[in-house]
Amino acid sequence: MPIQYVGLDNLDEKDMEKLTSISEKAYPKLERYYPDETLVLVIKTHSKSQGTRAKISINGKIEAPKIKIIAQANDWDMAKAAHKIFDKLEEEAKRKLKR
């Protein structure tokens, strides 16, 4: 299952490295459930209104021939948002396979 990133140009170098390293570590868990499918991560950063930080939203999607898994995570920290999205995707994959 290769990973496709959409919206990496919205991130700075530090956040991009965090996301890719977390993705590479969490990737094998998801690959066990759907080995031949593609994982698409869409990254959006919200505008900095008054502070110095921007909120980060990550949407994850796995599309298999008979199943579609979608999850969304938001946080102020890239590492927390990345961990949340992979946890949600794994839980959803487990739930879909039980049916």
ZAMARGU-4260 file (C-alpha; in steps of 0.2 Angstrom, whole numbers, plus 5000, padded with zeros to 4 digits):
<rodrens>
0) 5000/5000/5000 | 5009/5015/4994 | 5006/5032/5003 | 5001/5047/4993 | 5002/5064/5001
5) 4992/5079/4995 | 4995/5096/5002 | 5013/5094/5008 | 5017/5111/5001 | 5007/5119/5015
10) 5019/5112/5028 | 5036/5118/5034 | 5051/5106/5033 | 5050/5101/5051 | 5032/5096/5050
15) 5034/5087/5034 | 5048/5076/5041 | 5037/5072/5057 | 5023/5067/5046 | 5033/5056/5034
20) 5043/5047/5049 | 5027/5044/5058 | 5019/5037/5042 | 5033/5026/5038 | 5032/5018/5056
25) 5013/5016/5056 | 5012/5010/5038 | 5015/4992/5041 | 5000/4990/5053 | 4988/4997/5040
30) 4997/4986/5026 | 4992/4970/5036 | 4973/4974/5033 | 4974/4980/5015 | 4991/4975/5007
35) 4988/4981/4989 | 4978/4997/4992 | 4984/5015/4992 | 4983/5026/5007 | 4979/5045/5003
40) 4983/5058/5016 | 4976/5075/5013 | 4985/5089/5024 | 4977/5106/5026 | 4983/5120/5037
45) 4971/5133/5044 | 4976/5151/5044 | 4985/5159/5059 | 4973/5171/5065 | 4981/5179/5080
50) 4994/5167/5087 | 5009/5159/5079 | 5003/5141/5077 | 4991/5135/5064 | 4978/5121/5066
55) 4982/5105/5055 | 4969/5094/5048 | 4973/5077/5040 | 4960/5067/5030 | 4965/5049/5027
60) 4957/5037/5014 | 4960/5019/5009 | 4950/5013/4995 | 4948/4994/4991 | 4937/4987/4978
65) 4923/4983/4990 | 4927/4994/5004 | 4931/5013/5008 | 4939/5018/5024 | 4939/5037/5028
70) 4945/5046/5044 | 4949/5063/5049 | 4960/5071/5063 | 4964/5089/5069 | 4976/5096/5081
75) 4988/5110/5084 | 5003/5098/5083 | 5008/5088/5068 | 5014/5073/5077 | 4998/5072/5087
80) 4987/5074/5072 | 4997/5061/5062 | 4996/5048/5077 | 4977/5052/5078 | 4974/5049/5059
85) 4983/5032/5059 | 4975/5026/5075 | 4958/5030/5068 | 4962/5022/5051 | 4967/5006/5060
90) 4952/5006/5071 | 4941/5008/5056 | 4950/4994/5046 | 4947/4982/5061 | 4929/4987/5062
95) 4926/4984/5043 | 4935/4967/5043 | 4924/4961/5057 | 4908/4963/5047
</rodrens>
